[in-house]
Amino acid sequence: MKSVLATLAITAGAFVTTMPVYAQADFPTKPINMVVPFAPGGSTDLVARIVAEGMSQNLGQQVLIVNQAGAGGVLGATAVADAEPDGYTILMGTIATHALSASLYETPPFDPSADFAPISLLVTVPNVLLVNPEFPAETVEELIAVLKAEPDAHAYASSGNGTPLHLSGELFKSMTGTEMVHVPYQGSGPALVDALSGAVPIIFDNLPSASEHMRAGTLRPLAVTTLERAASFPDVPTMDEAGVPGYETNTWNALFAPAGTPPEVVERLNAAAIAAVEDPAIAARLAEAGATVVGSTSEELAAHVASEVERWAPVVEASGATIQ
């Protein structure tokens, strides 16, 4: 009898030991929540919905978008950092969450490297300076002239305090010697509403979320913020070409899981993400919106985050922007 019980105990122990392995090998067995740390309608939300559609097909489970806006992306990112590290809660991260927050906060709410498991750098995205068509400036030089003639009389919108769009505006002000009042929103979607109405007629936005309005003529693009023109809008000059030499900002979207997520789960999510952005139909939709597909390994994303934290620290310091 003792030998039978011993055999049962060994068998049960082996079963318990191998259960997590089988669970991870079968991942995913239920829907996955992809947290977008901004309001619906912005660039990050747009990229997330396109990528989630492709990942859902690859994983055989729905990847659901959960918008959790606030604090320039930090609220949603913190929620994912604190989530169960099982792969069922992931983050669509950006420069705001994984590069700027480390420098903007006196006490950063999380460590962008230590508190997350990197999955894949998905796309890079130009920013763009736009104005309402009723605003009296058709070029960057004309905008600078208006702002210098009427200091502090105009405002610009961004997707929130501490976002790359906020810093794009602050960098523009410092490099051109102009003044504008910053009006932060809970994402590009709400900011665009007021830019379209003319309530806040100047806006720095990501190209994907602004592209529809640029094509429709409901917002006038003055310049993209990258050193090269966007392939989807070749007639829009760079900020450097438009009269602000050396000006450059951009953003990117990448997937992260909470730190401690099993490596095999991260690998599964990485494979699904890369398969999504490399799908010709999805890649075409991203390109049409102005995003450039990357699709990196998790190791490449980890290195990218470290380099971006270092690159943006002096920009944040020069801007004087801080968040308590």
C-alpha positions as CSV (number, residue, x, y, z in Angstrom):
1,M,0.0,0.0,0.0
2,K,2.8,2.4,0.9
3,S,4.4,1.8,-2.5
4,V,1.1,2.6,-4.2
5,L,0.7,5.8,-2.2
6,A,4.2,6.8,-2.9
7,T,3.7,6.3,-6.7
8,L,0.5,8.3,-6.5
9,A,2.3,11.1,-4.7
10,I,5.1,11.2,-7.2
11,T,2.6,11.2,-10.1
12,A,0.6,14.0,-8.5
13,G,3.7,16.0,-7.9
14,A,4.8,15.6,-11.5
15,F,1.4,16.7,-12.6
16,V,1.5,19.8,-10.4
17,T,5.0,20.6,-11.6
18,T,4.1,20.3,-15.3
19,M,0.8,22.2,-15.1
20,P,2.3,25.7,-15.7
21,V,4.4,24.4,-18.6
22,Y,1.3,22.9,-20.3
23,A,-0.6,26.1,-19.6
24,Q,2.1,28.2,-21.1
25,A,2.5,25.9,-24.1
26,D,-1.2,26.2,-24.8
27,F,-1.1,30.0,-24.4
28,P,-3.5,31.7,-25.0
29,T,-6.6,30.0,-23.8
30,K,-8.7,33.1,-23.3
31,P,-8.9,36.7,-24.7
32,I,-5.9,39.1,-24.2
33,N,-6.4,42.7,-23.0
34,M,-4.2,45.2,-24.8
35,V,-4.1,48.4,-22.8
36,V,-3.9,51.6,-24.8
37,P,-2.8,54.3,-22.3
38,F,-4.6,57.1,-24.3
39,A,-8.1,57.9,-25.3
40,P,-9.7,56.4,-28.4
41,G,-9.1,58.2,-31.7
42,G,-5.4,58.9,-31.4
43,S,-2.4,57.4,-33.2
44,T,-1.6,54.8,-30.5
45,D,-5.2,53.7,-30.5
46,L,-5.3,53.4,-34.3
47,V,-2.0,51.3,-34.4
48,A,-3.2,49.1,-31.6
49,R,-6.5,48.3,-33.2
50,I,-4.9,47.4,-36.5
51,V,-2.2,45.2,-34.9
52,A,-4.7,43.6,-32.5
53,E,-6.8,42.5,-35.4
54,G,-3.8,40.6,-36.9
55,M,-2.7,39.2,-33.6
56,S,-6.2,37.9,-32.9
57,Q,-6.1,35.9,-36.1
58,N,-2.6,34.5,-35.4
59,L,-3.3,33.6,-31.7
60,G,-6.8,32.1,-32.1
61,Q,-8.0,34.4,-29.3
62,Q,-9.4,37.9,-29.3
63,V,-7.0,40.7,-28.5
64,L,-9.2,43.3,-26.9
65,I,-8.4,47.0,-26.8
66,V,-8.8,48.6,-23.3
67,N,-8.3,52.4,-23.3
68,Q,-7.0,53.6,-20.0
69,A,-6.0,57.2,-20.5
70,G,-4.4,59.7,-18.1
71,A,-1.1,61.3,-17.0
72,G,0.4,61.2,-20.5
73,G,0.1,57.4,-20.7
74,V,1.5,56.7,-17.3
75,L,-1.8,55.5,-15.7
76,G,-2.3,52.7,-18.3
77,A,1.3,51.7,-18.2
78,T,1.3,51.5,-14.4
79,A,-1.7,49.3,-14.5
80,V,0.0,46.9,-16.8
81,A,3.2,46.9,-14.8
82,D,1.1,45.9,-11.8
83,A,-0.9,43.2,-13.7
84,E,-0.5,39.5,-13.4
85,P,2.5,38.4,-15.4
86,D,0.7,35.8,-17.4
87,G,0.5,37.4,-20.9
88,Y,-3.2,38.2,-20.7
89,T,-2.6,41.9,-20.0
90,I,-0.2,43.7,-22.4
91,L,0.6,47.3,-23.1
92,M,0.8,49.3,-26.3
93,G,3.7,51.5,-25.1
94,T,5.1,54.7,-26.6
95,I,8.0,57.1,-26.1
96,A,5.7,58.8,-23.4
97,T,5.5,55.7,-21.3
98,H,9.0,54.2,-21.9
99,A,11.4,57.1,-22.5
100,L,10.0,60.4,-21.3
101,S,8.5,59.3,-18.0
102,A,11.9,58.4,-16.7
103,S,13.0,62.0,-17.0
104,L,9.8,63.9,-16.5
105,Y,8.9,62.6,-13.0
106,E,10.8,63.5,-9.9
107,T,9.9,60.1,-8.7
108,P,9.2,57.9,-11.8
109,P,6.1,55.7,-11.2
110,F,7.9,52.7,-12.7
111,D,11.1,51.6,-14.3
112,P,10.6,51.3,-18.0
113,S,13.2,48.4,-18.2
114,A,12.9,46.6,-14.9
115,D,9.1,46.6,-14.6
116,F,8.2,45.3,-18.1
117,A,9.0,42.4,-20.4
118,P,9.6,43.8,-23.9
119,I,7.7,42.1,-26.7
120,S,8.3,43.9,-29.9
121,L,8.9,47.4,-31.4
122,L,6.1,47.5,-33.9
123,V,6.2,50.9,-35.8
124,T,7.9,54.3,-35.8
125,V,5.7,57.3,-36.4
126,P,6.4,60.9,-37.5
127,N,4.8,63.8,-35.6
128,V,3.2,66.6,-37.5
129,L,2.5,70.3,-36.9
130,L,-1.0,71.3,-38.1
131,V,-3.3,74.3,-37.9
132,N,-7.0,74.8,-38.4
133,P,-7.7,75.9,-42.0
134,E,-9.1,79.2,-40.6
135,F,-5.8,80.0,-38.8
136,P,-3.8,82.7,-40.6
137,A,-0.7,80.7,-41.4
138,E,0.0,78.4,-44.4
139,T,3.7,77.8,-43.6
140,V,5.9,77.3,-40.6
141,E,7.5,80.7,-41.3
142,E,4.1,82.4,-41.3
143,L,3.2,80.6,-38.1
144,I,6.4,81.9,-36.4
145,A,5.6,85.4,-37.6
146,V,2.1,85.3,-36.2
147,L,3.3,83.9,-32.8
148,K,6.0,86.6,-32.5
149,A,3.6,89.4,-33.5
150,E,1.1,88.2,-30.9
151,P,3.0,86.5,-28.0
152,D,1.0,84.4,-25.6
153,A,-2.2,85.0,-27.7
154,H,-2.3,81.5,-29.1
155,A,-2.5,78.0,-27.8
156,Y,-1.5,74.6,-29.1
157,A,-3.0,71.2,-28.3
158,S,-1.3,67.9,-27.5
159,S,-2.3,64.4,-26.3
160,G,-1.2,65.2,-22.8
161,N,1.4,66.5,-20.4
162,G,4.8,64.8,-20.8
163,T,3.9,63.2,-24.2
164,P,6.3,63.5,-27.2
165,L,3.7,65.8,-28.7
166,H,3.9,68.2,-25.7
167,L,7.7,68.1,-26.0
168,S,7.5,68.7,-29.7
169,G,5.6,71.9,-29.0
170,E,8.1,73.0,-26.3
171,L,11.0,72.2,-28.5
172,F,9.4,74.3,-31.3
173,K,9.0,77.2,-28.9
174,S,12.6,77.1,-27.7
175,M,14.1,76.8,-31.2
176,T,12.0,79.5,-32.7
177,G,11.8,82.0,-29.8
178,T,8.0,81.9,-29.8
179,E,5.4,81.6,-27.1
180,M,2.2,79.4,-27.1
181,V,0.0,78.2,-24.3
182,H,0.0,74.4,-24.0
183,V,-3.4,72.8,-23.7
184,P,-3.1,69.1,-22.7
185,Y,-5.8,66.5,-23.4
186,Q,-6.3,62.8,-22.5
187,G,-5.1,61.7,-25.9
188,S,-5.0,62.8,-29.5
189,G,-8.7,62.1,-30.1
190,P,-10.0,64.8,-27.8
191,A,-7.2,67.2,-28.9
192,L,-8.2,66.8,-32.5
193,V,-11.8,67.6,-31.7
194,D,-10.8,71.1,-30.5
195,A,-8.3,71.6,-33.3
196,L,-11.0,70.8,-35.9
197,S,-13.4,73.2,-34.2
198,G,-10.8,75.9,-34.0
199,A,-11.1,76.1,-30.2
200,V,-7.3,75.4,-30.0
201,P,-6.2,76.0,-33.6
202,I,-2.6,74.7,-33.4
203,I,-1.8,71.1,-32.7
204,F,1.2,68.7,-32.6
205,D,-0.1,65.2,-33.4
206,N,1.1,61.8,-34.6
207,L,0.8,61.4,-38.3
208,P,-1.5,58.3,-38.2
209,S,-4.3,60.0,-36.3
210,A,-4.0,63.2,-38.2
211,S,-3.7,61.7,-41.7
212,E,-7.5,61.4,-42.4
213,H,-8.0,65.1,-41.5
214,M,-4.9,66.1,-43.6
215,R,-6.4,64.3,-46.7
216,A,-9.8,65.8,-46.1
217,G,-8.4,69.3,-45.7
218,T,-10.0,69.8,-42.3
219,L,-6.5,70.4,-40.8
220,R,-3.6,72.0,-42.6
221,P,-0.2,70.3,-42.2
222,L,2.7,72.7,-41.9
223,A,5.6,70.3,-41.4
224,V,6.5,66.8,-40.2
225,T,8.9,66.6,-37.4
226,T,11.3,63.9,-38.7
227,L,14.4,64.7,-40.7
228,E,12.9,63.0,-43.8
229,R,9.5,63.6,-45.4
230,A,6.8,61.0,-44.7
231,A,6.3,58.7,-47.7
232,S,2.5,58.9,-47.3
233,F,2.6,62.7,-47.5
234,P,5.6,63.6,-49.7
235,D,4.4,67.2,-50.3
236,V,4.6,68.1,-46.6
237,P,8.0,69.5,-45.8
238,T,10.1,68.6,-42.8
239,M,10.4,71.1,-40.0
240,D,14.1,71.5,-40.9
241,E,13.1,72.3,-44.5
242,A,10.4,74.6,-43.3
243,G,12.7,76.9,-41.5
244,V,13.6,75.3,-38.1
245,P,17.1,73.8,-38.8
246,G,18.0,70.7,-36.8
247,Y,14.5,70.2,-35.4
248,E,13.6,66.5,-35.0
249,T,11.1,64.5,-32.9
250,N,9.1,61.3,-33.5
251,T,7.4,58.6,-31.7
252,W,7.0,54.8,-31.8
253,N,4.7,52.0,-30.6
254,A,5.8,48.8,-28.9
255,L,4.3,46.0,-27.0
256,F,5.2,45.2,-23.4
257,A,4.1,42.6,-20.8
258,P,4.5,42.9,-17.0
259,A,8.0,41.9,-15.8
260,G,8.1,38.2,-14.9
261,T,5.9,37.0,-17.8
262,P,7.2,33.6,-18.8
263,P,9.7,33.7,-21.7
264,E,7.7,31.3,-23.8
265,V,4.7,33.5,-23.5
266,V,6.7,36.5,-24.5
267,E,8.0,34.6,-27.5
268,R,4.5,33.6,-28.5
269,L,3.3,37.2,-28.3
270,N,6.4,38.4,-30.2
271,A,5.7,35.9,-33.0
272,A,2.1,37.0,-33.2
273,A,3.0,40.7,-33.3
274,I,5.6,40.3,-36.0
275,A,3.3,38.2,-38.1
276,A,0.6,40.9,-37.8
277,V,2.8,43.8,-38.9
278,E,4.4,41.8,-41.6
279,D,1.1,40.8,-43.1
280,P,0.8,42.7,-46.4
281,A,-2.7,44.0,-45.8
282,I,-1.9,45.2,-42.3
283,A,1.4,46.7,-43.3
284,A,-0.4,48.6,-46.1
285,R,-2.9,50.0,-43.6
286,L,-0.2,51.1,-41.3
287,A,1.8,52.7,-44.1
288,E,-1.3,54.5,-45.4
289,A,-1.6,56.0,-41.9
290,G,2.0,57.2,-41.9
291,A,3.6,54.5,-39.7
292,T,6.8,52.6,-40.7
293,V,6.8,48.9,-39.8
294,V,9.7,47.6,-37.7
295,G,8.7,44.3,-36.0
296,S,11.7,43.7,-33.7
297,T,12.8,41.0,-31.3
298,S,12.2,41.5,-27.6
299,E,16.0,42.0,-27.1
300,E,16.1,44.7,-29.8
301,L,13.2,46.5,-28.1
302,A,15.0,46.3,-24.7
303,A,18.0,48.0,-26.3
304,H,15.8,50.6,-28.0
305,V,14.1,51.6,-24.7
306,A,17.5,52.1,-23.0
307,S,18.8,54.2,-25.9
308,E,15.6,56.3,-26.0
309,V,15.7,57.0,-22.3
310,E,19.2,58.4,-22.8
311,R,18.3,60.3,-26.0
312,W,15.3,62.1,-24.6
313,A,16.7,63.0,-21.1
314,P,18.5,66.2,-22.4
315,V,15.4,67.2,-24.5
316,V,13.2,67.0,-21.4
317,E,15.7,69.0,-19.4
318,A,16.1,71.7,-22.0
319,S,12.3,72.0,-22.3
320,G,11.9,72.5,-18.5
321,A,8.9,70.2,-18.5
322,T,8.4,68.3,-15.2
323,I,5.5,66.3,-13.7
324,Q,5.0,66.0,-9.9
